Amino acid sequence: MAHTGTKEILWSRTFTLTTLGMFFLFIPFALYLPVMPVYLLKELHSSMEAAGAVNGIFLIAAVLFRAQTARLEARFGSRRVLLASGFLFVATNLLYLSATTVTGVMLIRFFSGACFAVANTGIQAMGSRLIPRSRTGEGLAYITTMVLAGGAIGPYIGLSLSQASGYEAVFVFSALVSLLGMLILCSMKIPDERPQIQPGFSFQGLYEGKAVPVSLIVLVIAMAYGGVLTFVAVYAAELQLPAVASYFFVVMAIVSVATRLITGRMYDRFGPDATIYPAIVSMAAGLLLLGCIQSTAGMLWAAALIGTGYGMAVPAIQTLAIQISPPHRASEVTATVFTCLDGGVGLGAYLLGGSILAFGYANVYLSLGLLTLACTPFYYIVRQAGKADLKERIPEKEFP
């Protein structure tokens, strides 16, 4: 990797406000992942399949609409799209107050997922364009650290607030926090860019093909992560360890944030292999431990390993995807990576509901651990196959 004597400036006012806005928008996003299944099971007396689908439908909407972000920006401008989708996401949190049926909650979740995906993709793409190329790994690690911090604090607050004050308090809190995130973004000058896109609907116009292979690893890791986020609270209650669920998310959050803070520097100094291989192994080990050891200490150790793996994998793979793709395709690369991320979490939430009924929590988490571990040889094959193409397009000094 190339190193220059003087570091380019990373923490500009715009970059700082972008990360803060992202932080507050991600709190309600992650807050609902463990809270909504419990809400449907306890308050609306739904089935286990519906409890899994309530997160799945949110993320299906996110997958469908995230890929349309560049198209919407081309027509209306990035500023209008970001602000409109963001404030609509704020409003959806209040709609839960009037939803009294499973169908009503599902419809709101779908609309909320669409709004969140468009807003999030716009913010992520804007943030990535603000990062100096020599500090890509570090900058993206900071962005995803803020995302993860919001995502990790959310479940703890949601579970604690629902137990102390009820679910209405959770919905109001989520609306206020997401509103704060939007007000922060409104305080900065958002460039009103209109990206050039190909007419009609095509894969190339929506996604970046060069980013797909590595993004598939994110898909698998996110499936496992979605299964943990959605069902670990119910799993802990079944093991008669209900108090562990909140601390599980705290441990996972602390470890994830800590690892992400160093992942960017590791990536920039040693390259993607030094971060992605350990990330996959750590994630797999945590899932295997979660399936084998059903005690407080075992679950917390599993949380630490899963947090380490997930915390390292997402920024490292996102950085690699951006580096191997054309610079002007930032929105499409972001859509590709986060479509796989959202799709994976959604699949994990949706598919595991039925799998848990058939095989039990322990067997499902063990299977997810083995599936995640299988990403190691897949990543090796992808890296070897792509190196020749990279050497032709990227100067050797910038080769990731």
C-alpha positions in Angstrom: 0.0 0.0 0.0 1.2 3.5 -0.7 2.0 6.0 2.1 2.5 9.7 1.8 4.4 11.9 4.2 1.4 14.1 4.9 -2.0 12.7 5.7 -5.0 14.2 3.9 -7.7 15.7 6.1 -10.5 13.2 6.9 -12.5 14.8 9.7 -14.0 17.8 7.9 -17.1 19.4 9.3 -19.2 17.8 6.6 -17.8 14.3 7.2 -18.3 14.6 10.9 -21.9 15.7 10.6 -22.5 12.9 8.1 -21.4 10.3 10.5 -23.4 11.8 13.4 -26.6 11.8 11.3 -26.0 8.2 10.2 -25.5 7.3 13.9 -28.9 8.6 15.0 -30.7 7.1 12.0 -29.3 3.6 12.7 -30.4 3.6 16.3 -34.1 3.0 15.5 -33.2 0.7 12.5 -31.4 -1.8 14.8 -33.7 -1.1 17.8 -36.6 -2.8 16.1 -34.6 -6.0 15.0 -34.9 -7.7 18.4 -37.9 -5.7 19.7 -40.4 -6.3 16.9 -40.4 -10.1 17.1 -41.0 -10.0 20.8 -43.7 -7.3 20.3 -45.5 -9.5 17.8 -45.2 -12.6 19.9 -46.3 -11.0 23.2 -48.6 -8.1 22.3 -50.1 -9.3 19.0 -49.9 -13.0 19.7 -48.4 -13.8 16.3 -46.7 -17.0 15.1 -43.0 -17.6 15.1 -43.0 -17.3 11.3 -44.6 -13.9 11.5 -42.1 -12.8 14.2 -39.3 -13.7 11.8 -41.1 -12.1 8.8 -41.6 -8.7 10.5 -37.9 -8.0 10.1 -37.6 -9.8 6.8 -40.2 -7.7 5.1 -38.5 -4.5 6.3 -35.2 -5.7 4.7 -36.9 -7.0 1.6 -38.2 -3.4 1.1 -34.7 -2.1 1.8 -33.2 -4.4 -0.9 -35.8 -3.4 -3.5 -35.6 0.3 -2.9 -31.8 0.7 -2.1 -31.0 -0.1 -5.7 -33.3 2.6 -6.9 -31.5 5.4 -5.0 -29.3 6.4 -7.8 -32.2 6.5 -10.2 -34.2 8.7 -7.8 -31.2 11.0 -7.3 -30.8 11.3 -11.1 -34.4 12.5 -11.4 -35.0 14.6 -8.3 -31.4 15.4 -7.0 -29.6 13.8 -4.2 -30.5 16.4 -1.6 -34.3 16.2 -2.2 -34.2 12.4 -2.2 -32.2 12.2 1.0 -34.3 14.7 3.0 -37.7 13.3 1.7 -36.8 9.7 2.5 -35.3 10.6 5.8 -38.3 12.5 7.1 -40.7 9.9 5.9 -38.7 7.3 7.8 -39.1 9.5 10.9 -42.9 9.5 10.3 -43.1 5.7 10.0 -42.0 5.3 13.6 -45.1 7.1 14.8 -47.4 5.0 12.6 -46.7 2.0 14.8 -48.7 3.7 17.6 -51.9 3.2 15.5 -51.1 -0.3 14.3 -53.1 -3.0 16.2 -52.8 -6.0 13.8 -49.9 -8.0 12.5 -50.9 -7.0 8.9 -50.8 -3.3 9.8 -47.3 -3.7 11.4 -46.1 -5.6 8.3 -47.3 -2.8 6.0 -45.6 -0.1 8.1 -42.4 -2.2 8.2 -42.3 -2.4 4.4 -42.8 1.3 3.9 -40.3 2.1 6.7 -37.7 -0.2 5.1 -38.1 1.5 1.7 -37.6 5.0 3.2 -34.7 3.9 5.4 -32.9 2.2 2.5 -33.0 5.2 0.2 -31.9 7.6 3.0 -29.1 5.3 4.2 -27.7 4.7 0.7 -27.6 8.4 0.0 -25.8 9.2 3.3 -23.3 6.3 2.8 -22.5 7.3 -0.8 -22.1 11.0 0.3 -19.8 10.0 3.1 -17.7 7.7 0.9 -17.1 10.6 -1.5 -15.9 12.8 1.3 -13.0 10.4 2.2 -9.5 11.0 0.7 -8.5 8.0 -1.4 -5.4 7.5 0.7 -7.5 7.0 3.8 -10.3 5.0 2.3 -10.1 2.1 4.7 -9.8 4.3 7.7 -12.6 6.6 6.6 -15.1 3.8 5.8 -14.2 2.1 9.1 -15.2 5.3 11.0 -18.5 5.5 9.0 -19.4 1.9 9.7 -18.3 2.3 13.3 -20.9 5.0 13.8 -23.4 2.8 12.0 -22.5 -0.1 14.2 -22.5 2.0 17.4 -26.1 3.2 16.6 -27.0 -0.3 15.6 -25.6 -1.8 18.8 -27.0 0.8 21.2 -30.5 0.5 19.6 -31.2 -3.1 20.7 -30.1 -2.5 24.3 -32.3 0.7 24.5 -35.2 -1.0 22.8 -35.3 -4.1 25.0 -34.7 -2.0 28.2 -37.3 0.7 27.3 -40.0 -1.9 26.3 -39.6 -3.7 29.6 -39.6 -0.5 31.7 -42.1 1.7 29.8 -43.9 -0.4 27.2 -43.7 -0.4 23.4 -45.4 3.0 22.8 -42.4 4.6 24.5 -40.1 2.6 22.1 -42.0 4.0 19.1 -41.9 7.6 20.3 -38.2 7.3 21.2 -37.4 6.0 17.8 -39.2 8.9 16.1 -37.4 11.5 18.2 -33.9 9.9 17.6 -34.4 9.6 13.9 -35.7 13.2 13.8 -32.5 14.3 15.5 -30.4 12.6 12.8 -32.3 14.4 10.1 -31.9 17.8 11.8 -28.2 17.2 11.9 -28.1 16.4 8.2 -30.3 19.5 7.5 -27.6 21.7 9.2 -25.1 20.9 6.6 -24.9 21.7 2.9 -25.9 18.6 1.0 -24.6 18.6 -2.6 -27.6 18.3 -5.0 -25.9 15.9 -7.4 -27.7 14.1 -10.2 -25.7 10.9 -11.1 -25.6 9.8 -14.7 -27.4 6.5 -15.1 -28.3 4.3 -18.1 -31.8 4.5 -19.4 -34.1 1.6 -18.6 -33.7 -1.0 -15.9 -30.5 -3.1 -16.0 -28.3 -4.8 -13.5 -25.4 -2.6 -14.5 -27.5 0.5 -13.9 -28.4 -0.5 -10.4 -25.4 -2.5 -9.1 -21.6 -2.6 -9.6 -20.7 -6.0 -11.1 -17.1 -5.9 -9.8 -18.3 -5.6 -6.2 -20.7 -8.6 -6.4 -18.4 -11.5 -5.6 -17.0 -10.0 -2.3 -20.5 -8.7 -1.5 -21.8 -12.3 -1.4 -19.6 -12.9 1.6 -21.4 -10.0 3.3 -24.7 -11.7 2.4 -23.7 -14.9 4.3 -22.3 -13.1 7.3 -25.4 -10.9 7.4 -27.7 -13.9 7.3 -26.0 -15.2 10.4 -26.1 -11.8 12.0 -29.8 -11.4 11.3 -30.5 -14.7 13.0 -28.6 -13.4 16.1 -30.3 -10.0 16.2 -33.8 -11.3 15.6 -33.9 -14.4 17.8 -31.2 -14.1 20.5 -33.6 -12.4 22.9 -36.2 -15.2 22.5 -33.4 -17.8 22.7 -32.2 -16.3 26.0 -35.7 -16.4 27.4 -36.0 -20.1 26.4 -32.8 -20.8 28.2 -34.2 -18.9 31.3 -31.5 -16.2 30.9 -33.7 -13.3 29.9 -31.4 -10.7 31.4 -28.5 -11.9 29.2 -30.2 -10.6 26.0 -29.6 -6.9 26.8 -26.0 -7.5 27.9 -25.4 -9.7 24.9 -26.0 -6.6 22.7 -23.8 -4.4 24.9 -20.9 -6.8 24.7 -21.3 -7.2 20.9 -21.5 -3.4 20.6 -18.4 -2.6 22.6 -16.3 -5.2 20.8 -17.6 -4.3 17.4 -16.9 -0.6 17.8 -13.4 -1.3 19.2 -12.5 -3.6 16.3 -13.9 -1.3 13.7 -11.8 1.5 15.0 -8.6 -0.4 14.2 -9.8 -2.3 11.2 -9.4 0.7 8.8 -5.8 1.2 9.8 -5.1 -2.5 9.6 -6.6 -2.6 6.1 -4.7 0.4 4.8 -1.4 -0.9 6.2 -1.7 -4.7 5.6 -4.4 -5.1 3.0 -7.8 -6.8 2.9 -6.6 -10.4 3.6 -5.3 -9.4 7.0 -8.8 -8.2 8.1 -11.3 -10.4 6.1 -9.9 -13.8 7.0 -9.8 -13.2 10.8 -13.3 -11.6 10.5 -14.8 -14.7 8.9 -13.2 -17.1 11.4 -14.2 -15.0 14.4 -17.8 -14.7 13.3 -18.0 -18.5 12.7 -16.4 -19.3 16.1 -19.0 -17.1 17.8 -21.9 -18.8 16.1 -20.6 -22.2 16.9 -20.1 -21.2 20.5 -23.6 -19.8 20.7 -24.9 -23.2 19.5 -22.8 -25.2 21.9 -22.6 -23.4 25.2 -26.0 -22.3 26.7 -24.9 -20.4 29.7 -24.5 -16.7 30.6 -20.7 -16.8 30.2 -20.9 -18.7 26.9 -23.4 -16.4 25.4 -21.3 -13.3 26.3 -18.2 -14.9 24.8 -20.2 -15.7 21.7 -21.3 -12.0 21.6 -17.7 -10.9 21.7 -16.6 -13.2 18.9 -19.6 -12.3 16.7 -19.1 -8.6 17.4 -15.4 -8.9 16.4 -16.2 -10.8 13.2 -19.0 -8.6 12.0 -17.2 -5.4 13.1 -14.2 -6.3 11.0 -16.0 -7.8 8.0 -18.4 -5.1 6.9 -15.9 -2.1 6.6 -13.2 -4.3 5.2 -15.4 -5.8 2.4 -17.0 -2.4 1.7 -13.5 -0.8 1.3 -12.4 -3.6 -1.0 -15.5 -3.3 -3.1 -15.0 0.5 -3.5 -11.3 0.1 -4.3 -11.9 -2.5 -7.1 -14.7 -0.5 -8.6 -14.6 2.7 -10.7 -14.6 5.8 -8.4 -17.7 7.4 -10.1 -19.8 4.3 -9.2 -19.8 5.0 -5.5 -23.7 4.9 -5.2 -23.9 1.7 -7.2 -21.1 0.0 -5.1 -22.8 1.1 -1.9 -26.1 -0.3 -3.2 -24.4 -3.6 -4.1 -22.8 -4.1 -0.7 -25.7 -3.0 1.4 -28.3 -4.8 -0.8 -26.4 -8.0 0.2 -26.1 -6.8 3.8 -29.9 -6.0 4.1 -30.8 -9.0 2.1 -28.8 -11.3 4.3 -30.2 -9.9 7.5 -33.7 -10.2 6.0 -33.1 -13.8 4.9 -31.7 -14.7 8.3 -34.7 -13.2 10.1 -37.3 -14.7 7.7 -35.9 -18.2 7.1 -34.7 -18.9 10.6 -38.1 -18.5 12.1 -39.3 -21.7 10.4 -35.9 -23.5 10.8 -35.9 -22.9 14.6 -39.3 -24.5 14.9 -38.0 -27.6 13.0 -34.4 -27.9 14.4 -34.1 -25.7 17.5 -32.0 -22.7 18.2 -28.7 -24.6 18.9 -28.7 -26.5 15.7 -29.6 -23.5 13.6 -26.7 -21.4 15.1 -24.3 -24.3 14.6 -25.3 -24.6 11.0 -24.8 -20.8 10.5 -21.3 -21.1 12.0 -20.4 -23.8 9.5 -21.9 -21.8 6.6 -19.9 -18.7 7.6 -16.7 -20.7 7.9 -17.3 -21.9 4.3 -16.8 -18.2 3.2 -13.0 -18.6 3.9 -12.2 -20.8 0.8 -14.7 -18.8 -1.2 -13.0 -15.5 -0.4 -9.6 -17.1 -1.4 -11.0 -18.1 -4.8 -12.5 -14.7 -5.4 -9.3 -12.9 -4.5 -7.1 -15.1 -6.7 -9.5 -14.8 -9.6 -9.7 -11.0 -9.3 -6.0 -10.1 -8.9 -5.2 -10.2 -12.6 -8.1 -7.8 -13.4 -7.0 -5.5 -10.5 -3.4 -5.3 -11.7 -4.5 -4.2 -15.2 -6.8 -1.4 -13.9 -5.1 -0.2 -10.7 -1.6 1.1 -10.3 0.6 -1.3 -8.3 1.1 1.2 -5.5 -2.6 1.4 -4.9 -3.3 -2.3 -5.3 -5.4 -3.5 -2.4 
